[in-house]
Amino acid sequence: MHRHPSKPFRHVIITGGAGFIGSQISARLMKEKTRVTILTRNASAPRAAALAKEGGKVVACDFSDADRVPSPDTLDPADALFHFAADVSVSSPTLRAANVDGTSRVLALADALAIPYVVYASSIEAQGLGSEPEIPLREDMACRPVSDYGQSKVLAEDLVTEWGSLSGHRALVLRIGNIYGPGSAWFLHPSLLALLGATPIRTIWAKLRHRLFQPLFIDDLIEGLCRAVDRRLVGTYNITGEEQVTIEGYLAKLASLAQLTDRVQLMHEPATSLSRSHPIAPDFAYVLMGSQERCHRAYDNSKLRAEIGPYARWPLSRGLAATLQWYDTSGRLPALLAALRRQPGAMTCM
């Protein structure tokens, strides 16, 4: 059942509010006339500077370091705090300080400012991976993270959930899926390189090609998140794409857009000795985590859709086309796009 939207927020504090996702949330809220305070490690970064010009208050802050957390008396009271700041490394010695200790400090700041509502950006990596009989994975299933990052998110979720159970507190945990779109070359960059033969993939193709994931276009994430917050949802929800796609299916869609369809078939050929000597791209290594049986990133988002309605409106092919177009017109990844243009018939969609 869809709940009616609540009264708009007057002021929101957003940690990580100048990051890829956080900056989009910040911009959306400011467009809706909500006052936004952005807490970010680098207050002079381009996204932070752009948000400041749009009217956001930008404050330098690093929740992984207790000495770099702003004093509560330097911040105005707020209706909500969105916690998006994170270390997203798969494995790093700083993960606990940033994602667990940092979350604890964020909640202490919410208490000091008497903020009643906290939204925590968790990850599907907290849930972990599933086998074919298990998927799609639901929020009430056991968490089995396969990375240090995922484990740090589980611990942070526990902190937020406990905080939300206290009197006068409400907390929303969103397990965010694999996000893509203009401004993020995640998985797009190595996939294009693989299609061009510029990064090895044949050595891992047999293990990689059948694995499932659910890419979610950035605009759809923002839409779903804003609807969830408008309705003041509490609890834990998966927020993922609607379309489960294999890695082979993803590369086939990308190859079709770039007029490189013949390259997908080449990936089935035996690996050369040269390709075996090159390291695997980090994005491919990420997808290869888990076992051959429990290897799919496929999640059930019906709990969230029941509350807010359908929110994913960008099919993968359309989202990839928009992302490629943005990189072409913005001048990002120029060398890669130039290489694509040199391929016969390539990039005619642009």
N, C-alpha and C positions, 0 to 999 in steps of 0.2 A: 504493500500500500504506500503510495506516494504522500509524503507529509508536505504541508504547506510551508513555503519559505518563512523564515523568521525575520525579525527586524534587522535591517542592514547594520553591519558593524560601523562604529564611528572611528575607531582606531585599532589597528592590528600591528603587532610586532612580528617580524619575519626573520628568523635566523637563516643564514644562507640565502638571503633575499636577492642577491645579485648573481646567483649561479644560473645554470641553464634553465632549470625548472623554477627556482625561486624568483628569478627576474620576471618570468611570465606571469606568475601569481601576483607579484608586486604591481606589475603594469595593469593587470586586469582589475585589481582592487582599486587602484588609483583612478582608473577610468570610471569606476562605479562610485567615485567621490568618497571613498574610504581613505582616511589618513593612514599612511604606512610609514613605519620605522623599520629600516633595513639594517640588520646586524650582519656584518661581513668582515672576513679577514683582511681584504684589500679594498679599502674605501675609495681608492683612486683608480680602480680597474674600470675599463670602458663601460661595462654594463652598469656598475655602481654610479659612475658619473652621469650616464644617460638617465638613470632613474632619479638622481638628484635634480637634474634639469626639469624633469616632469613633475617635481614637487615632493618626492620622497625624502625623508630624513635618513641619511646614511651615517652609521656609527661603526667605527672600527672595533672589532671584537673577535676573540678566538676562544671558544668554550673549551677547547682542549687544554688551555692554560688558565689556571685560576686567577693569575695576575692580569690577564687581558680581558676579563669579563667586566663590563661597565657596572658601576655602582647603580643600584636601583633609583637613587635620588637624582640621577642624570637622565632618567627616562620618564616619560609621561605614563599615567595609567592607561591600560588598554582593555578592550573587550575580549581579545583573543591573542594567543601566541601560536604562530605556525613554526614548527621546528624542522627546517630543511637542511641545516648545516650538517655536514658529514664528511668523513674520510671514506671514499668509495673504492679504495684499493682492495683487491681481492685478498691480499695478505700484506700486512704492514705492522711494524712494532708500535705504530701510533694509533692503531684502530681502537683500542680500548680507551685511550685518553680522549679521543675525539668523539667516538660514538656512544660510549657507555658513561664515562665520567662527564663528558660534555653534556649528555642528556640530563644527568643528575643536576648539573649546574643550571641548565635551562629551566628545569622544574623548580629549583630553588628561586630563580629569578621570577618565575610566574607567581610563586607564593609571596615573594617580597612585594610584588606590584598588585597583589590581590586579583590576578587574572583568573577568571573562572573556567576558561575553555582553552584547551591545548590540542592542536592538531599535529600529529607526528608523522613525518614521511618515512615510513619503513620501506621494506623491499620484499619482493618475492623470494629473495635469497634467504630470508628468515625462514620461510616455509620449506625451501629445499626443492629437490627434484623428485619426479614420480616415474613409476613404470607404467606401461600401457594399461594394465588392469586398474591402476590406482587413479589415473588422471580422468578428468580435471581435479586438481587438488583443491579442497575446501579449507576455509579458515579454521574450522574446528578439528582438522586433522593434525596429527603430531608434527611438530617442526623437526626437520632433519637437515639442517644447513650443511653444505659441502665445502664451505669456505670460512676463513676467519672473519671475513666481512659479514657473512650471513649470521654467524654466531654472535657477533657484536650487536647486530640488529635485534636478535632474539632477546638478548639481555636488556637492550634499551626499551624494547616493547614491554617487557615485564615492569620496568620502572614507570613507564607512562601509564600502563594499565592500573598499577597499584595506586599511583597518584590520582587517577580518575575515579577510583573507588571511594576516595575520601569525601567527607561532607562538603558540599559547596563546589566540588570539582567535577568537570566533565572532560573526557578525553576521547579523541578519535584517532585511531591508528589505521593508516592506509598503506597496504602492501603494494607498492607501485611496481608495475611490470617493466619490460624492456622498452624504454622510450626512445623515439627517433623523431627526426624532423629538422627543419631549418635551424642551423646553429649547432647541431650535433652530428658528427660524422661516425658515431658509434655503429659498428658493423658494416656501414656503407663503404667506408674507406678501404678496409682490407678486402671486402668482397669485390669491389671494382679492380683492385690490384690483382686479385686472384683471376678475375676474368681476363685481364691483360697478360697474365703469366708472369707478373712482377713479384708475386709472393707465393711461397709453396702452399699447395693445398692437396695435391694428389696423394701425398704420403698419409694424410689423415682422412681422405674423402670417404672411405668405407665406413669409418666410425662416425663421421660428421653428418653425412647427407641425410640420414633418416631422423635426426633429432628434431623435436618439435619446440617451437617457442611462439609467443603471442605478442608481436610488436604492437605498441600503442602510439599513435601519432600524438605529438605534443599538444596540439589544439584539443584533442579529445580528452587527454589527461586533465587539462585545465578546466574544461567544461564539467567533467565528472567531479573533480575536486570541489569546484565552486558550488555545484548543486548539493554535494554532501554537506558542505559547511553551511550553506544557506538553510539547510534543514536541521542543522546542529546535531548531526548524527553522532552517536557514541558507540564505542566498540571497535572491533577489528574487521576490516573489509579488504578484499582483493580489488585492485583497480588495474585491469589489464585490457589488452585488445580483444576483440571478438573472434579474430581469425587465427586459428592454430595453423601454422605453416612449418613444413620441414625446412631445413637449411637449403636443401636442393631446390625446393619450391621458391624460397626467397631469392636465391641466385638466378633462377629461371625468370622470375618477374623482373629483376634488375637487368638481366641480360636482354630481355625483350625491349625494355625501355631504352637501353643503350645500343640496340641493334647489334648485339654480340651473342646471339642465341647459339651459334655454333661452338662457342667457347665452353658452354656447360658440358657438352659431350666430351670435350677434351679432358675433363677432370676424371673421367673413368679410365683413362690410359695409365699404364704403369708409371710410377714416379721415376725421374731420372736421378742419377747419382748427385747431380748439382743441387736439385731441389731437396734432397735428403740432408744436405749440409747446411741449409738455411734454417734459422729459428722459425717457429710457428708464430703467426701474428697473435698478440695478446687476446684479441676479441675471439679468435677461433679457439684458443686455449681455454678461455672462459666457458664456451659452449661445450667443450669436451670434458668438463668436470663431471664427476659422478661416475657411475658404472655403466656398462653397456646396457644393462637392464633398466636401471633407475637413472634415466638421462634426460627426461622431458621436462621443459618449463611450460607446463600447461595447467591453467588455474581456472577455477569456477568463480565467475564474477556475478552470479545470479543474485546473491544476497544484496549487493550494492544496487543492481538494476531494479530489484524489487522496491527499493527505497526511493530511487531518484529517476527511474526510467532509463531507456537506452541513452548512452552518452557517446558511444564510439560511432562516428559518422564518416570516418576516412578509411575506405578500403586500402589495403596495403599498396596496391599498384598506384592508386591516386596519391597516396602519401609519399611514396618513393619518387614519383614524378615531380611533386611539389618540392621535395628536398633537393633533388638534382637540379631543378630549375633555380632554386635559391642559391646553390653553390655556384652555378654558372654565372648568374647575373651579379652576385656579390663579389666575385673575384676570389673566392676561397678555393683552396685546393687547385690552384691554376695549373701546376705541372701535370697533375693527374688528369684533369679535364682536357688539357692539350694533348696528352697521350691518347685519350679516348677519341678526340676529334681526328687524329691521324689514322684511326682504323677505318677501313672502307665502309661507308654507310653508317658509321657510328654517330650517336647522339643526334640523330635527325629529329628526335622528339623535342629538341631545344631550338 
